[in-house]
Amino acid sequence: VRKHPELREKLWTITRALQNGLRERGFNLGNTESPVTPVFLSGQTSEGTNLAYDLRENFNIFCSVVGYPVVPKGVIIIRIIPTAIHTLEDVEYTLNAFSKIKENLDAGKYSTGEIVDISK
């Protein structure tokens, strides 16, 4: 980081683009001040797991899910971690993917009652 401060600057450029874009699309990020970006959604843990599986398998986006009992029942947190290697095109792709998964979540697509095995 000391030898390449441009990487830190790039990371924050990518982070701001991602977080601002998510907020502009109506996503709740809380008060994050870190590149680690939490996206707060309403839903059950099983829905969050299915959503994360969809992001990974159909959009090639890796994220982690935080559900009950770490957060209250009915809340899902999807954690995205941008890096300096990502591009603004990657950010736009991610924003479009999150718009689609939000539509799917609202339509009940992830409400299967089962938790998909995301370890495979």
C-alpha positions in Angstrom: 0.0 0.0 0.0 2.9 2.4 0.8 4.6 1.6 -2.5 1.4 1.7 -4.6 -1.0 4.3 -3.2 -2.8 4.3 -6.5 -4.2 0.9 -5.6 -5.9 2.3 -2.5 -7.2 5.2 -4.6 -8.6 2.7 -7.2 -10.2 0.6 -4.4 -12.0 3.6 -3.1 -13.1 4.7 -6.6 -14.6 1.2 -7.2 -16.1 1.1 -3.7 -17.8 4.5 -4.1 -19.2 3.6 -7.5 -20.6 0.3 -6.1 -22.0 1.8 -2.9 -23.5 4.9 -4.6 -25.0 2.8 -7.4 -26.6 0.4 -4.9 -28.0 3.3 -2.9 -29.3 4.9 -6.1 -31.1 1.7 -6.8 -32.8 1.8 -3.4 -30.6 -0.7 -1.5 -30.0 -0.2 2.2 -26.2 -0.3 3.0 -26.5 1.0 6.5 -23.6 3.4 7.5 -20.7 1.5 6.1 -17.4 3.3 5.9 -15.4 0.4 4.5 -15.0 -1.3 1.1 -16.8 -4.3 2.7 -20.3 -3.5 1.5 -23.3 -4.9 3.4 -26.6 -5.0 1.6 -29.5 -5.3 4.0 -32.6 -7.1 2.6 -35.8 -8.4 4.0 -36.1 -12.2 4.0 -35.3 -15.4 5.7 -31.9 -17.1 5.9 -32.9 -19.7 3.3 -33.8 -17.0 0.9 -30.4 -15.3 1.4 -28.6 -18.6 0.8 -30.6 -19.2 -2.4 -30.0 -15.6 -3.5 -26.2 -16.0 -2.9 -26.2 -19.3 -4.9 -28.0 -17.5 -7.7 -25.5 -14.7 -7.7 -22.6 -17.2 -7.8 -24.0 -19.6 -10.3 -25.8 -17.3 -12.7 -24.0 -14.0 -12.4 -20.5 -15.2 -11.3 -20.6 -12.9 -8.3 -19.2 -14.2 -5.0 -20.7 -12.8 -1.8 -21.3 -14.0 1.7 -24.7 -14.2 3.5 -25.4 -13.2 7.1 -28.6 -14.4 8.5 -30.4 -15.3 11.8 -29.2 -15.6 14.5 -26.4 -13.1 13.7 -29.1 -10.6 12.5 -32.7 -10.5 13.5 -35.2 -12.9 11.9 -36.5 -11.4 8.7 -33.2 -9.7 7.8 -30.5 -10.9 5.4 -27.2 -9.2 4.9 -25.3 -9.8 1.6 -21.7 -8.8 1.9 -19.8 -7.7 -1.2 -16.1 -7.0 -1.1 -14.8 -4.9 -4.0 -11.1 -4.9 -4.8 -8.7 -2.6 -6.7 -8.6 -5.3 -9.4 -12.3 -4.7 -10.2 -13.3 -2.3 -13.0 -16.2 0.2 -13.3 -17.6 -2.3 -15.8 -17.6 -4.9 -13.1 -19.4 -2.5 -10.8 -22.1 -1.9 -13.5 -22.5 -5.6 -14.0 -22.9 -6.1 -10.3 -25.4 -3.3 -10.0 -27.5 -4.8 -12.7 -27.3 -8.3 -11.1 -28.4 -6.9 -7.8 -31.4 -5.2 -9.4 -32.4 -8.6 -10.9 -31.9 -10.5 -7.6 -34.0 -7.9 -5.8 -36.8 -8.5 -8.3 -36.4 -12.2 -7.8 -36.5 -11.9 -4.0 -39.5 -9.6 -4.1 -41.3 -12.1 -6.4 -40.6 -15.0 -4.0 -38.2 -16.9 -6.3 -35.9 -17.7 -3.4 -38.6 -18.8 -1.1 -38.2 -22.6 -1.6 -38.3 -23.4 2.1 -34.9 -25.2 1.6 -31.4 -24.0 2.0 -29.3 -24.8 -1.1 -25.9 -26.4 -0.5 -23.6 -23.6 -1.6 -20.5 -25.5 -0.6 -20.4 -27.3 -4.0 
